[in-house]
Amino acid sequence: MSEETPTPIYSHYVRIAEVPPDGRFFRIEPDARTLERLARHVGVVAIHALSAEIKVVPTSGDGASVTGRVLAEVRQVSVVSLEEFDTEVCEEVDVRFVPPSETPAEPDEESDPEIDPPDEIVDGTIDIGALVCEFLALGVDPYPRRPGEVFEPANEDGEGASPFAALAKLKTKD
């Protein structure tokens, strides 16, 4: 049984050997169809705009450093009012890539859990489009609220009655 690689939502491949030693800047702006797929992927109503400014710099040992920023304007549904609203996403990108031979099999006990292990370079390329997807997903609030909204629990009546208190009242009426 072979393991299939999932089809990426968005890809923009960069061959490390073609990047000059001082690096190369990439500006990424996916088309409207891609924005629709990305919106479904990250669980938002719509993505009005998405851009990424990424710098890829080769590092010693055939690796690469990828830095930059992902910016987006997305439409989400408030978990409080269930109303749609627009919000901005801004995520800083800072990822290290290494060849497969340098990828650690498993994190050792001494490694800092706050530091992400490096990503793997596959066939001499990195997919900065996949990074854009990843950082967009990280930047989207999973429990969005419109600015100024506050969740107020129902059934708060001075006595601190729980929802089960209402059920108990129904039981005593019988």
C-alpha positions in Angstrom: 0.0 0.0 0.0 1.6 3.3 -1.1 1.1 6.6 0.7 -0.2 9.3 -1.5 0.9 12.9 -1.1 -2.2 15.2 -0.8 -2.6 17.7 -3.6 -1.6 21.1 -2.3 -4.2 23.8 -2.1 -1.7 26.3 -3.6 1.9 25.8 -4.7 4.7 28.0 -5.8 7.9 26.0 -6.1 11.4 27.5 -5.8 14.5 25.5 -6.9 17.2 26.3 -4.4 20.0 26.0 -7.0 18.5 28.8 -9.0 18.4 31.3 -6.0 21.5 33.6 -6.0 23.7 33.6 -2.9 22.3 36.9 -1.6 18.7 35.6 -2.0 15.6 36.4 -4.0 12.4 38.1 -3.2 9.0 36.7 -4.2 5.7 38.5 -4.2 2.8 36.1 -4.2 -0.8 37.0 -5.0 -3.0 34.0 -5.7 -5.8 34.3 -8.3 -9.5 34.4 -7.4 -10.1 30.7 -7.9 -7.2 29.9 -5.6 -8.6 32.4 -3.0 -11.9 30.5 -3.0 -10.1 27.1 -2.4 -8.0 28.7 0.3 -11.1 30.2 2.0 -12.6 26.7 2.2 -9.3 25.2 3.4 -8.9 27.7 6.3 -12.6 27.8 7.2 -13.5 31.4 6.4 -16.4 32.8 4.3 -14.1 34.5 1.8 -10.6 35.9 1.3 -10.8 39.3 -0.3 -7.1 39.8 -0.6 -4.0 37.7 0.0 -0.4 38.6 -0.6 3.0 37.4 0.6 6.4 38.9 0.4 8.9 36.2 0.9 12.7 36.2 0.7 14.6 32.9 0.1 18.3 32.8 0.9 20.4 29.8 0.4 22.3 28.7 3.5 25.4 26.5 3.9 24.9 22.8 3.5 22.4 23.2 0.6 19.7 24.6 3.0 17.6 27.7 2.8 16.2 30.4 5.0 12.7 31.7 4.2 11.5 34.9 5.8 8.7 37.4 5.1 5.1 38.2 5.7 1.7 36.9 4.8 -1.1 39.5 4.7 -4.7 38.8 4.0 -8.2 40.3 4.4 -10.7 37.6 5.2 -14.4 37.5 6.0 -15.4 35.4 9.0 -18.5 34.7 11.0 -18.6 35.9 14.6 -19.0 33.1 17.2 -20.9 35.5 19.4 -23.4 37.2 17.0 -23.2 34.8 14.0 -22.8 37.9 11.8 -20.2 38.1 9.1 -17.3 40.7 9.4 -14.0 41.4 7.7 -10.7 41.2 9.5 -7.0 41.3 8.7 -4.4 38.5 9.0 -0.7 39.3 9.3 1.7 36.5 9.9 5.5 36.7 10.0 7.3 33.9 8.2 10.7 32.5 9.4 11.3 28.9 8.4 14.6 27.0 7.9 14.8 24.3 5.2 17.4 21.6 5.1 18.2 18.7 2.8 16.7 15.3 3.7 20.0 14.1 5.0 20.0 16.8 7.7 16.4 16.4 8.8 16.2 15.0 12.3 14.2 11.8 12.5 12.7 12.7 15.9 13.3 15.6 18.2 15.8 14.8 20.9 15.0 15.3 24.6 17.3 18.3 24.8 15.7 20.2 22.0 13.7 23.4 22.8 10.0 22.8 22.2 9.6 26.5 21.3 11.9 26.1 18.3 10.4 24.5 15.3 12.5 21.8 13.6 13.6 22.6 10.0 11.4 21.7 7.1 12.7 19.4 4.4 13.8 20.4 0.9 12.2 17.9 -1.5 14.1 17.2 -4.8 16.0 20.5 -4.5 12.9 22.6 -4.2 10.8 24.3 -1.6 7.1 25.2 -1.9 6.6 28.7 -0.7 3.0 28.5 -1.8 2.4 25.8 0.8 4.1 28.1 3.4 1.6 30.9 2.5 -1.3 28.4 3.1 0.2 27.3 6.4 0.8 30.8 7.7 -2.6 32.0 6.5 -4.2 29.1 8.4 -2.1 30.0 11.5 -3.2 33.6 11.4 -7.0 33.0 11.1 -8.7 33.2 14.4 -10.6 29.9 15.1 -13.1 31.7 17.4 -13.6 35.1 15.7 -15.5 38.0 17.3 -16.4 41.3 15.7 -14.5 44.1 17.3 -16.1 45.1 20.6 -18.3 42.0 20.9 -18.4 40.4 24.3 -19.8 37.0 25.0 -22.4 37.1 27.8 -23.6 33.8 29.1 -27.4 33.2 29.1 -29.4 32.4 32.3 -27.4 34.6 34.6 -29.8 35.7 37.2 -28.1 36.9 40.3 -28.5 33.5 41.9 -26.1 31.9 39.5 -28.6 29.4 38.3 -27.4 26.9 35.8 -29.3 25.7 32.7 -30.1 22.6 34.7 -32.0 24.7 37.3 -34.6 25.5 34.6 -35.0 21.8 34.0 -35.4 21.2 37.7 -38.2 23.7 37.9 -40.0 21.9 35.1 -39.7 18.6 37.0 -41.2 20.1 40.2 -44.3 21.4 38.4 -45.4 17.9 37.6 
